[in-house]
Amino acid sequence: MKNGLEVVKLQLIDQNLIDKTREGYRIRTETSCKILTLKLGMGQGQ
């Protein structure tokens, strides 16, 4: 029984890590897009 519980714990931890990386990836992508639009906007402004 203990083995089964350990596996469930590991799966939960993995899921948390996956969720965190997804969130991090989304934030990174959004930030990159914002930086790109800023750069493009500045380029057009000159």
TIMI-2910 file (N, C-alpha, C, CB; in pm, 1 decimal, decimal comma, always signed):
<rs>
+----------+----------+----------+----------+----------+----------+----------+----------+----------+----------+----------+----------+------+
!      n_x !      n_y !      n_z !     ca_x !     ca_y !     ca_z !      c_x !      c_y !      c_z !     cb_x !     cb_y !     cb_z ! resn !
+----------+----------+----------+----------+----------+----------+----------+----------+----------+----------+----------+----------+------+
!    +83,6 !   -120,1 !     +0,0 !     +0,0 !     +0,0 !     +0,0 !    +87,5 !   +125,6 !     +0,0 !    -94,8 !     +0,3 !   +122,4 !  Met !
!   +196,2 !   +120,8 !    +77,4 !   +283,9 !   +237,4 !    +84,7 !   +338,5 !   +273,5 !    -54,0 !   +400,0 !   +210,9 !   +182,6 !  Lys !
!   +373,2 !   +171,2 !   -132,4 !   +424,6 !   +196,8 !   -266,0 !   +324,2 !   +274,1 !   -349,8 !   +460,4 !    +66,2 !   -334,8 !  Asn !
!   +198,3 !   +232,9 !   -342,3 !    +93,5 !   +300,9 !   -418,2 !    +83,5 !   +447,4 !   -379,3 !    -40,7 !   +232,1 !   -396,7 !  Gly !
!    +91,4 !   +473,5 !   -248,6 !    +83,2 !   +611,7 !   -200,3 !   +201,6 !   +693,0 !   -250,1 !    +77,5 !   +615,2 !    -46,6 !  Leu !
!   +320,0 !   +633,0 !   -248,4 !   +439,9 !   +703,2 !   -295,5 !   +423,1 !   +743,4 !   -441,8 !   +565,9 !   +614,3 !   -278,2 !  Glu !
!   +370,6 !   +652,6 !   -521,8 !   +350,6 !   +680,3 !   -663,8 !   +254,2 !   +797,4 !   -682,0 !   +297,3 !   +555,0 !   -736,5 !  Val !
!   +143,4 !   +794,4 !   -606,6 !    +45,2 !   +903,2 !   -615,5 !   +110,5 !  +1035,4 !   -578,2 !    -76,5 !   +875,6 !   -523,7 !  Val !
!   +191,0 !  +1034,4 !   -470,7 !   +260,3 !  +1156,2 !   -426,8 !   +349,3 !  +1208,4 !   -538,6 !   +344,4 !  +1129,2 !   -299,3 !  Lys !
!   +425,4 !  +1118,9 !   -599,2 !   +515,4 !  +1159,1 !   -706,9 !   +437,2 !  +1218,6 !   -823,2 !   +598,7 !  +1039,6 !   -754,8 !  Leu !
!   +325,3 !  +1155,5 !   -858,9 !   +243,5 !  +1205,2 !   -969,1 !   +191,6 !  +1345,0 !   -938,6 !   +126,5 !  +1110,0 !   -996,7 !  Gln !
!   +150,0 !  +1366,7 !   -813,6 !    +99,8 !  +1498,6 !   -774,2 !   +210,1 !  +1603,3 !   -785,3 !    +44,1 !  +1494,9 !   -630,4 !  Leu !
!   +329,3 !  +1567,6 !   -738,0 !   +442,7 !  +1660,9 !   -745,1 !   +472,4 !  +1692,4 !   -891,4 !   +569,2 !  +1601,4 !   -674,8 !  Ile !
!   +475,9 !  +1589,3 !   -975,9 !   +501,7 !  +1609,6 !  -1118,2 !   +399,0 !  +1704,7 !  -1177,4 !   +500,0 !  +1475,6 !  -1193,5 !  Asp !
!   +271,8 !  +1683,3 !  -1145,2 !   +164,2 !  +1765,8 !  -1199,0 !   +184,9 !  +1911,8 !  -1157,5 !    +26,2 !  +1714,2 !  -1150,7 !  Gln !
!   +223,4 !  +1932,8 !  -1031,5 !   +250,1 !  +2068,3 !   -982,8 !   +363,1 !  +2131,7 !  -1061,3 !   +284,2 !  +2066,8 !   -833,4 !  Asn !
!   +469,2 !  +2055,9 !  -1083,8 !   +583,6 !  +2107,8 !  -1158,4 !   +542,2 !  +2142,5 !  -1300,9 !   +699,0 !  +2005,5 !  -1159,4 !  Leu !
!   +463,8 !  +2054,2 !  -1362,8 !   +417,4 !  +2078,0 !  -1499,5 !   +334,2 !  +2205,3 !  -1504,2 !   +335,3 !  +1957,7 !  -1551,7 !  Ile !
!   +242,7 !  +2220,2 !  -1408,3 !   +159,4 !  +2340,3 !  -1403,5 !   +245,2 !  +2464,7 !  -1387,6 !    +58,1 !  +2331,1 !  -1289,1 !  Asp !
!   +345,6 !  +2457,4 !  -1300,8 !   +432,9 !  +2572,1 !  -1277,1 !   +508,7 !  +2606,3 !  -1404,9 !   +531,5 !  +2543,2 !  -1161,2 !  Lys !
!   +560,6 !  +2506,3 !  -1473,9 !   +637,0 !  +2534,4 !  -1595,3 !   +545,4 !  +2590,9 !  -1701,6 !   +707,3 !  +2407,8 !  -1646,9 !  Thr !
!   +422,8 !  +2539,3 !  -1711,0 !   +327,5 !  +2592,0 !  -1807,6 !   +302,7 !  +2739,2 !  -1779,9 !   +195,3 !  +2513,0 !  -1803,3 !  Arg !
!   +278,0 !  +2771,1 !  -1654,0 !   +253,5 !  +2910,3 !  -1614,1 !   +375,9 !  +2994,7 !  -1647,9 !   +220,4 !  +2920,1 !  -1461,9 !  Glu !
!   +493,9 !  +2945,9 !  -1611,7 !   +618,0 !  +3017,2 !  -1640,4 !   +636,0 !  +3037,7 !  -1789,3 !   +737,3 !  +2941,9 !  -1583,5 !  Gly !
!   +606,8 !  +2933,7 !  -1867,1 !   +620,8 !  +2942,6 !  -2012,0 !   +525,1 !  +3047,7 !  -2067,5 !   +594,6 !  +2805,5 !  -2077,8 !  Tyr !
!   +400,9 !  +3048,0 !  -2016,6 !   +300,6 !  +3143,3 !  -2063,1 !   +346,1 !  +3286,4 !  -2032,5 !   +163,3 !  +3114,6 !  -1997,1 !  Arg !
!   +395,3 !  +3307,4 !  -1911,8 !   +442,0 !  +3441,4 !  -1872,8 !   +559,4 !  +3482,4 !  -1962,0 !   +484,0 !  +3444,5 !  -1721,8 !  Ile !
!   +653,1 !  +3391,3 !  -1982,6 !   +769,5 !  +3421,3 !  -2067,2 !   +724,0 !  +3459,6 !  -2206,9 !   +865,8 !  +3300,5 !  -2073,7 !  Arg !
!   +629,8 !  +3382,1 !  -2262,5 !   +582,4 !  +3408,8 !  -2397,5 !   +515,8 !  +3544,9 !  -2404,7 !   +485,6 !  +3300,0 !  -2443,0 !  Thr !
!   +427,8 !  +3572,9 !  -2306,5 !   +359,6 !  +3702,0 !  -2304,2 !   +460,3 !  +3815,5 !  -2294,8 !   +260,9 !  +3708,8 !  -2187,1 !  Glu !
!   +559,5 !  +3800,0 !  -2208,6 !   +661,5 !  +3904,0 !  -2191,3 !   +737,3 !  +3923,7 !  -2321,2 !   +759,1 !  +3867,5 !  -2077,1 !  Thr !
!   +777,5 !  +3814,4 !  -2386,2 !   +850,0 !  +3822,7 !  -2512,6 !   +768,0 !  +3898,3 !  -2615,5 !   +884,9 !  +3682,7 !  -2564,7 !  Ser !
!   +638,4 !  +3868,2 !  -2622,2 !   +550,9 !  +3934,9 !  -2718,2 !   +544,8 !  +4084,5 !  -2688,6 !   +409,3 !  +3873,4 !  -2714,7 !  Cys !
!   +532,3 !  +4119,2 !  -2561,1 !   +525,2 !  +4260,5 !  -2522,8 !   +653,9 !  +4331,0 !  -2561,9 !   +499,6 !  +4275,5 !  -2371,0 !  Lys !
!   +767,5 !  +4269,0 !  -2533,7 !   +897,6 !  +4328,5 !  -2566,0 !   +907,4 !  +4347,6 !  -2717,5 !  +1015,3 !  +4238,9 !  -2513,5 !  Ile !
!   +865,3 !  +4245,6 !  -2792,4 !   +869,6 !  +4254,2 !  -2938,9 !   +784,2 !  +4369,5 !  -2988,6 !   +822,3 !  +4122,6 !  -3002,4 !  Leu !
!   +660,6 !  +4381,1 !  -2939,1 !   +572,6 !  +4487,5 !  -2986,7 !   +630,4 !  +4623,1 !  -2948,6 !   +430,0 !  +4471,2 !  -2928,9 !  Thr !
!   +690,8 !  +4632,5 !  -2830,5 !   +753,8 !  +4758,4 !  -2790,1 !   +865,2 !  +4794,6 !  -2887,0 !   +808,9 !  +4748,7 !  -2646,2 !  Leu !
!   +950,7 !  +4696,3 !  -2917,7 !  +1063,1 !  +4720,0 !  -3009,3 !  +1011,1 !  +4762,4 !  -3146,4 !  +1151,3 !  +4593,0 !  -3022,2 !  Lys !
!   +910,2 !  +4689,6 !  -3195,4 !   +852,9 !  +4722,6 !  -3326,0 !   +792,1 !  +4863,0 !  -3323,8 !   +746,0 !  +4618,3 !  -3366,3 !  Leu !
!   +718,5 !  +4891,7 !  -3215,8 !   +655,0 !  +5022,4 !  -3202,0 !   +758,0 !  +5134,1 !  -3202,6 !   +572,7 !  +5028,1 !  -3074,1 !  Gly !
!   +868,6 !  +5113,3 !  -3131,0 !   +974,2 !  +5215,0 !  -3125,0 !  +1035,9 !  +5233,0 !  -3263,3 !  +1083,4 !  +5175,9 !  -3021,4 !  Met !
!  +1055,1 !  +5120,1 !  -3331,8 !  +1114,5 !  +5125,5 !  -3465,6 !  +1029,7 !  +5207,8 !  -3559,8 !  +1132,9 !  +4985,3 !  -3521,8 !  Gly !
!   +896,8 !  +5192,0 !  -3550,4 !   +806,2 !  +5265,2 !  -3638,4 !   +797,7 !  +5412,1 !  -3597,7 !   +666,6 !  +5201,4 !  -3636,4 !  Gln !
!   +815,2 !  +5439,2 !  -3468,3 !   +802,6 !  +5575,2 !  -3418,4 !   +912,0 !  +5667,8 !  -3467,8 !   +802,3 !  +5574,3 !  -3269,8 !  Gly !
!  +1027,4 !  +5611,4 !  -3500,8 !  +1141,3 !  +5696,1 !  -3537,0 !  +1130,3 !  +5753,6 !  -3676,4 !  +1268,7 !  +5618,3 !  -3525,7 !  Gln !
+----------+----------+----------+----------+----------+----------+----------+----------+----------+----------+----------+----------+------+
</rs>
